[in-house]
Amino acid sequence: MTDPDRAADALRSLPPSCGPVRLVAVDGHAGSGKSTFAARLAARLVAPVLHLDDLATHEELFAWTDRMREQVLAPLSRGEAALYHPYDWNLRTFGPPRELPPAPVVLVEGVGAGRRAMRPHLAALLWMERGPEESWVRGRDRDGPTQSAFWDGWTVAETRHFDADPSRPFADTLVREWPEGYEWLPGPSVAASPNHILTERDGSRLRK
C-alpha cells in the first residue's frame, strides 16, 4: 500500500495552481469512498476540504460551476479566504457563509471535482478507482431506502455528466481502496506526459 505520508509530501511539493493554493480534486462515482479518503488525506496534510455537496442543490446537481468560480476560485486565486454558502439538503436552501482558508493545500471532494472547468485550477486530480455500479450499491446501502428515489435520479444525472464531461481520463492518480489502506496508481494523464512526480517506493505519481 502507498505510504500516506509520502503521498502527502508529493502533494505538498506540487507548484501552486490557484493563487498560492495547491488545489487537489478527489473525484469518482457517488459511493466510491471519496469523502472517507479525502478526510484521511486532509488529516495527513492538515488541509481544509470543500465538499461539492455544499455547492450543489436538488435542482442543480452539477450546475455549481458559477458558484465555485465566484465564491471559491476567485478569492483563493487572490490569496484570500473563500466564503461560500453551503446548501442545506433538508431545508433546501443555502445557509450562512462558511470560510475556506487559502491553505497551502486545499482538497475539493465530490462527483465532478475534476470537471473541465476545474482542471485549469488544479494541482492534481485524484480518481477513486471503483466502478459505477459497485459505487452506487455502496451509496444506496449507506443512505438507506428513504433515499431510493433520489438515487434513481442521481445515477441518471451522474451518467449524463460523465458522458459529457469525464474526469477519469485526466486523472493524475487512481486511488484504489484495500482493506489495509489505499494504493496510488498512475492515472491516464500520466502516460501522456513525462512531467510528473514519481515516488518510486510506493508507486504513486502526481503531475508536476
Secondary structure as GFF3:
##gff-version 3
##sequence-region A 1 208
A	DSSP	alpha_helix	4	12	.	.	.	ID=ss1
A	DSSP	beta_strand	22	27	.	.	.	ID=ss2
A	DSSP	alpha_helix	34	45	.	.	.	ID=ss3
A	DSSP	beta_strand	49	51	.	.	.	ID=ss4
A	DSSP	three_ten_helix	52	54	.	.	.	ID=ss5
A	DSSP	alpha_helix	65	67	.	.	.	ID=ss6
A	DSSP	pi_helix	68	73	.	.	.	ID=ss7
A	DSSP	alpha_helix	74	77	.	.	.	ID=ss8
A	DSSP	beta_strand	82	84	.	.	.	ID=ss9
A	DSSP	beta_strand	87	88	.	.	.	ID=ss10
A	DSSP	beta_strand	93	94	.	.	.	ID=ss11
A	DSSP	beta_strand	98	100	.	.	.	ID=ss12
A	DSSP	beta_strand	105	109	.	.	.	ID=ss13
A	DSSP	three_ten_helix	119	121	.	.	.	ID=ss14
A	DSSP	beta_strand	124	128	.	.	.	ID=ss15
A	DSSP	alpha_helix	132	143	.	.	.	ID=ss16
A	DSSP	three_ten_helix	145	147	.	.	.	ID=ss17
A	DSSP	alpha_helix	148	164	.	.	.	ID=ss18
A	DSSP	three_ten_helix	168	170	.	.	.	ID=ss19
A	DSSP	beta_strand	173	178	.	.	.	ID=ss20
A	DSSP	beta_strand	181	186	.	.	.	ID=ss21
A	DSSP	alpha_helix	188	191	.	.	.	ID=ss22
A	DSSP	beta_strand	196	199	.	.	.	ID=ss23
A	DSSP	beta_strand	204	207	.	.	.	ID=ss24
###
